[in-house]
Amino acid sequence: MGKGLALLALSLLVPSVGAEEGVLTLAEALRLAEDGPAVKAAEAGREAAGFRVAEARSFRLPQVELEAQARSLARDPGFLVPRGSFGNPVTLALVTGERDVQSGKIGASYLLWDWGRTGSAVAAAEKAEHAAEAQVKATRRAVLRATVQAFAQAQRAQEELAAAEEAVATAQETLRVVSAAVQQELLPDSDRLAAEFFLARRQAEVAAARGQLTAALAVLAELTGVPARGVMRASVPEPPAVGEDAAEKREELQAAKAQGEAAAALAQAFRREPLPVVMLALGAENVRDHFLLHQTNSYGVVGVRANLFDGGRARALARQQEALARSSSFQQELLRRQVQREVTAAQAMVEAVRQQLAAAQKAEQAAQEELRLETKRHEQGLATTRDLLAAQEHLAQAKAAVAAAQAGLLQAVGELAAAAGEDLVRFFGGRP
């Protein structure tokens, strides 16, 4: 029992120790990636959409303006006496000399009625904000989807590298044994050359796997913002059950719906733009000018304003938004078909990779047994060196196939979860 508890404690400590050493788990990578710069940029766009809602609502509030002015005239004509007023044959200008004028004015206006145009503009801005929110989620899903793919590629390259390094060690030992036998004239020199050739091939595979691992980790670092020297093999959860409403759970479809509704609301607003609006205006004005009789005045006005002709601008804008709304409906149908295709392809890939993994594991077991037998026969002189090298080649290929199938299954299940609209961080154990 004490041994079991020790193993349990070790299993709980491994992820934290790995993270400190630069080894990422899939859950850690997903949590880091969902806060990356691409998601932050989309969130900033959503914030901007929220401010556009506030801008649209501002037209329902009173608009207050303050105006102040000061003038100084060096040669003010004062006022004019029209011709003939006092028998004067021409208009006379009575010059008063210098004149200083200071004035201040404060006014407020309020929209009383605009046939719902402002309401339509607010509704359009709110729908645009919903679309921006859905776009943030869609961006996050795309980033997490790419993170699962990059992690799977890194896991495959890492395990292929480990298998290749193990094959190199086996090839080096085989070359040592064969070289000793050649020196004792128990084997021909061609066996030593064959062993050297096999070792060189394994070393080339190590270099290739190391390069692939470096590239995959670079992509993972780009998505997570954290450099890693390796990844911890991820357990593959059971594929999610896909319902008929898979497309409705996708944020891309929700964004397209909101964009279409925003375009329809804007079209209504532009249709009502030529209609008259009723405004209330109030204000007070103070003028300091000793040539004026009334220094302070106030006013209140209820007026009607109408745009009689705008060259067809409002109608053209309304038609433009109506066309965008129709385009959104077609885009939604396209997205539904696309999601159905993605789900079907992912389900087929999961089943295919499962079969590949089962076959690869059987092949690995057979190759291990083949190598054991050929090694024993080679020691007894019943098998040639080339038979032994062929068995080692079969095992190396089988291990690479298992690594590829395991990574492929992880990627295929991730693709299915993403296509089905699942929360990828929760699906892979990143949060409860």
FIVOVEX-224146 format. One line per field, with one value per residue (C-alpha): x, y, z; residue in three letters. Coordinates in steps of 0.5 Angstrom, whole numbers. Layout:
N
u	(X | ...)
v	(Y | ...)
w	(Z | ...)
res	(ala | ...)
This chain:
432
u	(0 | 6 | 9 | 2 | 2 | 9 | 7 | 1 | 4 | 10 | 4 | 1 | 8 | 10 | 6 | 9 | 16 | 15 | 12 | 18 | 23 | 20 | 16 | 9 | 2 | -3 | -8 | -2 | -1 | -9 | -10 | -4 | -6 | -13 | -10 | -5 | -5 | -10 | -15 | -13 | -14 | -21 | -23 | -20 | -25 | -31 | -29 | -29 | -36 | -39 | -37 | -40 | -47 | -46 | -45 | -51 | -55 | -52 | -57 | -63 | -59 | -59 | -54 | -51 | -47 | -43 | -40 | -36 | -34 | -30 | -29 | -25 | -27 | -22 | -26 | -33 | -38 | -44 | -50 | -52 | -57 | -61 | -62 | -67 | -69 | -67 | -67 | -60 | -58 | -54 | -53 | -49 | -45 | -44 | -37 | -37 | -30 | -27 | -32 | -31 | -36 | -36 | -42 | -43 | -49 | -51 | -56 | -59 | -62 | -66 | -69 | -77 | -78 | -75 | -79 | -75 | -69 | -64 | -67 | -65 | -58 | -58 | -60 | -55 | -50 | -52 | -52 | -45 | -43 | -46 | -42 | -36 | -37 | -38 | -32 | -28 | -30 | -29 | -22 | -20 | -23 | -18 | -12 | -14 | -15 | -8 | -5 | -8 | -5 | 2 | 2 | 0 | 6 | 11 | 9 | 10 | 17 | 19 | 17 | 20 | 26 | 26 | 25 | 31 | 36 | 34 | 35 | 42 | 44 | 42 | 46 | 52 | 52 | 51 | 56 | 61 | 59 | 60 | 66 | 69 | 67 | 70 | 77 | 76 | 75 | 68 | 64 | 66 | 67 | 61 | 57 | 61 | 59 | 52 | 52 | 55 | 50 | 45 | 48 | 48 | 41 | 39 | 43 | 40 | 33 | 35 | 37 | 31 | 26 | 30 | 29 | 22 | 21 | 25 | 20 | 14 | 16 | 17 | 10 | 7 | 12 | 8 | 1 | 3 | 8 | 12 | 18 | 19 | 24 | 19 | 12 | 9 | 5 | -3 | -8 | -13 | -21 | -26 | -29 | -35 | -42 | -44 | -51 | -55 | -54 | -47 | -47 | -51 | -46 | -40 | -39 | -38 | -45 | -47 | -43 | -46 | -53 | -51 | -48 | -54 | -59 | -54 | -55 | -62 | -63 | -58 | -62 | -68 | -65 | -62 | -70 | -72 | -67 | -70 | -76 | -77 | -75 | -78 | -73 | -73 | -68 | -67 | -62 | -59 | -55 | -51 | -48 | -44 | -45 | -47 | -50 | -55 | -61 | -62 | -56 | -59 | -64 | -67 | -70 | -74 | -76 | -79 | -78 | -78 | -72 | -73 | -68 | -72 | -66 | -60 | -58 | -61 | -55 | -60 | -63 | -57 | -54 | -61 | -60 | -53 | -55 | -60 | -56 | -51 | -57 | -58 | -51 | -51 | -56 | -53 | -46 | -50 | -52 | -45 | -42 | -47 | -45 | -38 | -39 | -42 | -37 | -32 | -35 | -36 | -29 | -26 | -31 | -28 | -21 | -22 | -24 | -18 | -13 | -16 | -15 | -8 | -6 | -8 | -5 | 2 | 2 | 1 | 6 | 11 | 10 | 11 | 18 | 20 | 19 | 22 | 28 | 29 | 29 | 34 | 39 | 39 | 40 | 45 | 49 | 48 | 51 | 44 | 42 | 46 | 48 | 43 | 38 | 39 | 39 | 33 | 29 | 32 | 29 | 23 | 22 | 24 | 19 | 14 | 16 | 15 | 8 | 6 | 8 | 5 | -2 | -2 | -1 | -6 | -11 | -10 | -10 | -16 | -20 | -18 | -21 | -28 | -28 | -27 | -32 | -37 | -37 | -34 | -30 | -23 | -20 | -25 | -25 | -18 | -18 | -15 | -21 | -27)
v	(0 | 5 | 4 | 5 | 12 | 14 | 12 | 17 | 22 | 22 | 22 | 29 | 32 | 30 | 36 | 41 | 39 | 38 | 46 | 48 | 45 | 48 | 41 | 43 | 39 | 40 | 43 | 48 | 50 | 51 | 56 | 60 | 60 | 63 | 69 | 70 | 77 | 74 | 74 | 80 | 84 | 81 | 83 | 90 | 90 | 88 | 93 | 98 | 95 | 97 | 104 | 105 | 103 | 108 | 113 | 111 | 112 | 119 | 122 | 120 | 125 | 132 | 136 | 142 | 147 | 153 | 159 | 165 | 171 | 177 | 182 | 189 | 194 | 199 | 203 | 201 | 205 | 204 | 205 | 207 | 212 | 210 | 215 | 220 | 219 | 226 | 229 | 226 | 225 | 219 | 213 | 216 | 212 | 215 | 213 | 211 | 209 | 203 | 198 | 192 | 186 | 180 | 175 | 168 | 163 | 157 | 152 | 145 | 141 | 135 | 130 | 129 | 124 | 121 | 116 | 110 | 112 | 113 | 106 | 102 | 105 | 103 | 96 | 95 | 97 | 92 | 87 | 89 | 88 | 81 | 79 | 82 | 78 | 72 | 73 | 74 | 66 | 64 | 67 | 64 | 57 | 58 | 59 | 53 | 49 | 51 | 49 | 42 | 41 | 44 | 40 | 34 | 35 | 37 | 30 | 26 | 29 | 28 | 21 | 20 | 23 | 18 | 12 | 14 | 16 | 9 | 6 | 9 | 6 | -1 | 1 | 3 | -4 | -8 | -4 | -6 | -13 | -14 | -10 | -15 | -21 | -18 | -17 | -24 | -26 | -29 | -25 | -22 | -14 | -13 | -14 | -8 | -4 | -6 | -4 | 3 | 4 | 2 | 7 | 13 | 12 | 12 | 18 | 22 | 20 | 23 | 30 | 30 | 29 | 34 | 39 | 37 | 38 | 45 | 47 | 44 | 47 | 54 | 54 | 52 | 58 | 63 | 61 | 60 | 66 | 61 | 57 | 50 | 44 | 39 | 37 | 31 | 26 | 28 | 23 | 22 | 23 | 20 | 23 | 28 | 26 | 30 | 33 | 36 | 43 | 42 | 48 | 52 | 52 | 55 | 62 | 63 | 62 | 66 | 72 | 71 | 72 | 78 | 81 | 80 | 83 | 89 | 90 | 90 | 95 | 99 | 99 | 101 | 107 | 109 | 108 | 113 | 118 | 123 | 123 | 130 | 130 | 134 | 138 | 142 | 147 | 152 | 157 | 163 | 169 | 175 | 180 | 186 | 191 | 199 | 200 | 194 | 195 | 188 | 185 | 178 | 174 | 167 | 163 | 156 | 153 | 147 | 145 | 141 | 139 | 135 | 133 | 135 | 132 | 128 | 126 | 119 | 117 | 115 | 110 | 107 | 106 | 102 | 98 | 97 | 94 | 90 | 87 | 85 | 82 | 78 | 76 | 74 | 69 | 65 | 66 | 62 | 57 | 56 | 56 | 50 | 46 | 47 | 45 | 39 | 37 | 38 | 34 | 28 | 29 | 29 | 23 | 19 | 21 | 19 | 12 | 11 | 13 | 9 | 3 | 5 | 6 | -1 | -4 | 0 | -3 | -10 | -9 | -6 | -12 | -17 | -13 | -13 | -21 | -21 | -17 | -22 | -28 | -25 | -23 | -30 | -33 | -28 | -30 | -37 | -36 | -38 | -31 | -26 | -19 | -17 | -21 | -17 | -10 | -12 | -13 | -7 | -3 | -6 | -4 | 3 | 4 | 1 | 5 | 11 | 9 | 8 | 15 | 18 | 14 | 17 | 24 | 23 | 21 | 27 | 31 | 28 | 28 | 35 | 37 | 33 | 37 | 44 | 42 | 40 | 47 | 44 | 48 | 45 | 48 | 44 | 38 | 37 | 38 | 45 | 47 | 44)
w	(0 | 2 | -5 | -8 | -5 | -7 | -14 | -13 | -10 | -16 | -21 | -18 | -17 | -25 | -28 | -24 | -24 | -32 | -32 | -28 | -33 | -39 | -41 | -42 | -41 | -46 | -41 | -39 | -47 | -48 | -42 | -44 | -51 | -50 | -47 | -53 | -57 | -62 | -57 | -54 | -60 | -61 | -54 | -56 | -62 | -58 | -53 | -59 | -61 | -54 | -55 | -61 | -57 | -53 | -59 | -62 | -55 | -54 | -59 | -54 | -49 | -49 | -53 | -49 | -52 | -50 | -54 | -52 | -56 | -55 | -61 | -61 | -67 | -68 | -73 | -71 | -76 | -71 | -75 | -82 | -83 | -89 | -95 | -94 | -87 | -85 | -92 | -93 | -100 | -99 | -93 | -87 | -83 | -76 | -73 | -66 | -66 | -62 | -59 | -55 | -55 | -50 | -51 | -48 | -50 | -47 | -51 | -50 | -55 | -54 | -60 | -59 | -64 | -70 | -73 | -69 | -73 | -67 | -64 | -70 | -70 | -62 | -64 | -70 | -65 | -60 | -65 | -68 | -60 | -60 | -67 | -64 | -58 | -62 | -66 | -60 | -58 | -65 | -65 | -58 | -61 | -67 | -63 | -58 | -65 | -67 | -60 | -60 | -67 | -65 | -59 | -63 | -68 | -62 | -58 | -65 | -66 | -59 | -59 | -66 | -63 | -57 | -61 | -66 | -61 | -58 | -65 | -65 | -59 | -61 | -68 | -64 | -60 | -66 | -70 | -64 | -63 | -71 | -71 | -66 | -70 | -76 | -73 | -70 | -78 | -75 | -80 | -87 | -87 | -91 | -85 | -81 | -87 | -87 | -79 | -81 | -86 | -81 | -76 | -81 | -83 | -75 | -74 | -80 | -77 | -70 | -74 | -78 | -71 | -67 | -73 | -73 | -65 | -65 | -71 | -67 | -60 | -64 | -66 | -59 | -56 | -61 | -59 | -52 | -51 | -47 | -49 | -48 | -49 | -49 | -48 | -44 | -47 | -47 | -45 | -51 | -48 | -51 | -57 | -56 | -58 | -64 | -64 | -70 | -67 | -67 | -72 | -67 | -62 | -67 | -65 | -73 | -74 | -68 | -71 | -78 | -75 | -71 | -77 | -81 | -76 | -75 | -82 | -82 | -77 | -80 | -86 | -82 | -80 | -86 | -89 | -84 | -85 | -90 | -85 | -81 | -74 | -68 | -64 | -57 | -56 | -50 | -49 | -46 | -48 | -45 | -49 | -46 | -52 | -50 | -56 | -55 | -52 | -49 | -46 | -44 | -48 | -47 | -52 | -53 | -59 | -62 | -69 | -74 | -79 | -85 | -91 | -97 | -102 | -100 | -107 | -106 | -101 | -95 | -100 | -103 | -96 | -94 | -100 | -98 | -91 | -94 | -99 | -93 | -89 | -95 | -95 | -88 | -89 | -95 | -90 | -85 | -89 | -92 | -85 | -83 | -89 | -87 | -80 | -82 | -87 | -81 | -76 | -82 | -83 | -76 | -74 | -80 | -78 | -71 | -73 | -78 | -73 | -68 | -73 | -75 | -68 | -66 | -72 | -71 | -63 | -66 | -71 | -65 | -61 | -67 | -69 | -61 | -62 | -68 | -66 | -60 | -64 | -69 | -64 | -60 | -67 | -69 | -62 | -64 | -71 | -74 | -77 | -81 | -79 | -84 | -81 | -75 | -78 | -82 | -75 | -72 | -78 | -77 | -70 | -71 | -76 | -72 | -66 | -71 | -73 | -66 | -65 | -71 | -69 | -62 | -64 | -70 | -65 | -61 | -66 | -69 | -63 | -62 | -69 | -67 | -61 | -64 | -70 | -65 | -61 | -55 | -50 | -52 | -45 | -41 | -46 | -45 | -37 | -37 | -32 | -29)
res	(met | gly | lys | gly | leu | ala | leu | leu | ala | leu | ser | leu | leu | val | pro | ser | val | gly | ala | glu | glu | gly | val | leu | thr | leu | ala | glu | ala | leu | arg | leu | ala | glu | asp | gly | pro | ala | val | lys | ala | ala | glu | ala | gly | arg | glu | ala | ala | gly | phe | arg | val | ala | glu | ala | arg | ser | phe | arg | leu | pro | gln | val | glu | leu | glu | ala | gln | ala | arg | ser | leu | ala | arg | asp | pro | gly | phe | leu | val | pro | arg | gly | ser | phe | gly | asn | pro | val | thr | leu | ala | leu | val | thr | gly | glu | arg | asp | val | gln | ser | gly | lys | ile | gly | ala | ser | tyr | leu | leu | trp | asp | trp | gly | arg | thr | gly | ser | ala | val | ala | ala | ala | glu | lys | ala | glu | his | ala | ala | glu | ala | gln | val | lys | ala | thr | arg | arg | ala | val | leu | arg | ala | thr | val | gln | ala | phe | ala | gln | ala | gln | arg | ala | gln | glu | glu | leu | ala | ala | ala | glu | glu | ala | val | ala | thr | ala | gln | glu | thr | leu | arg | val | val | ser | ala | ala | val | gln | gln | glu | leu | leu | pro | asp | ser | asp | arg | leu | ala | ala | glu | phe | phe | leu | ala | arg | arg | gln | ala | glu | val | ala | ala | ala | arg | gly | gln | leu | thr | ala | ala | leu | ala | val | leu | ala | glu | leu | thr | gly | val | pro | ala | arg | gly | val | met | arg | ala | ser | val | pro | glu | pro | pro | ala | val | gly | glu | asp | ala | ala | glu | lys | arg | glu | glu | leu | gln | ala | ala | lys | ala | gln | gly | glu | ala | ala | ala | ala | leu | ala | gln | ala | phe | arg | arg | glu | pro | leu | pro | val | val | met | leu | ala | leu | gly | ala | glu | asn | val | arg | asp | his | phe | leu | leu | his | gln | thr | asn | ser | tyr | gly | val | val | gly | val | arg | ala | asn | leu | phe | asp | gly | gly | arg | ala | arg | ala | leu | ala | arg | gln | gln | glu | ala | leu | ala | arg | ser | ser | ser | phe | gln | gln | glu | leu | leu | arg | arg | gln | val | gln | arg | glu | val | thr | ala | ala | gln | ala | met | val | glu | ala | val | arg | gln | gln | leu | ala | ala | ala | gln | lys | ala | glu | gln | ala | ala | gln | glu | glu | leu | arg | leu | glu | thr | lys | arg | his | glu | gln | gly | leu | ala | thr | thr | arg | asp | leu | leu | ala | ala | gln | glu | his | leu | ala | gln | ala | lys | ala | ala | val | ala | ala | ala | gln | ala | gly | leu | leu | gln | ala | val | gly | glu | leu | ala | ala | ala | ala | gly | glu | asp | leu | val | arg | phe | phe | gly | gly | arg | pro)
